[in-house]
Amino acid sequence: MHGFLLGAVIVCVLPHGFTTEDCIKAVLAKRDTVFVPEGGSLSLSCDIQNCGEAWTGNWVQTYSGKSDQTLIDNSDRHRVTNVTLSANTTRLLLDFLSVNKSDEGFYRCSVQWDQGGTGQGHFVYVNVTAAVTKRMFWHRALVWSGACVCSFIILILARCLRSEVRPQPLPRPRIIYHRDQPHAPANPQPPVPKKRTKLSYKAPARSEQRTEVVYADISQDALRQQQEAVREPASSTVYSSVKFS
């Protein structure tokens, strides 16, 4: 019985002890820069990890180059609210209903713990830009929508034309030569004498040379004298006369 009661006490006490040891009080907020147009709305937040302890939190504003802090209270343009996320965590919200130029600056959460001590989150810089009118917004929206519709129609037409038109072979280029006619000279120049060309002469081949025939006219007296010369001794001398024609 004693052991059963001891076990029940451990089961009830240990979870509470572990939760208390694991929870650390802190203000969770990241450093950031926010751009908002003048006249617009904005919401800033930070998480307060209180571990079940009572606390008091506020949003403060600090201007650039100044150490003074301004406490943000609920007003016509600002709302400070709390949202419980869990038993140990609460979210502190700052809502800007209508931002003006005086809202530009640094903002952060500041917490005062009931058991003593304070906690502060990182700074968030709010940059207020020029206001954008509704007319300008609608004008930009219409221009953008019109551009998208026109691009879509052009793409459809281009695809239809590409599917209908078949590629044809390119015609061969025709090359035309144009000769410029020379202008007649005012004073005609005398003709230039042509150079004489040397005629090459080749000697005819031996086979092509003509055979010349020589006819001899021998008289009967000469023949008789030759016959007698044969008969007479060799000492006699015979003269013959040969005529060539």
C-alpha angles and dihedrals in degrees: 000000000000091000092050092053091048091052092050091052092051092050092052097043104039099064090051091048094049092047092051093049094047096048117087122188111239146142109238116204130133126226110254147152119229126195117205130168119240110268093024130114129253138183126203125187143182131182120235112207099198101163090221095306121130116250143169119224138185141170117245131194126216124186122222112273094011130101096202117105126210120210113229113225130182111280142147090287103031134056125188114194140162127227120191112225098173142338090282103030133064128178118224113207132198115193123192108206095187120007120213133177093270090064092068112113145070122318133187143159121259121194131191115201119216093227090052135277135075137243131203133188131218121284122263115201117216113204113194112208132190116295119258113216121223091239092058091047093052090045091054091046092053093047091050093047092048091051091051093049093048092049091050092050092048091052092051093049092047091052093049093050092047092053094048101044113073119206112255125202113260115250117249112257115250114226114209119190114208118199117203112223111234115242116244110253117245094231115034113227121229115261116265112241113244120240116252113246118222113239113226112228121202122193112241116252120258091250090058096052115108119243111235116217118212118201119203123203111208118183125223092245090059091052091049092050091050091053091050090048089057091053096044123072119279093253094077116092121219122197119203128193118217122193122202122203 
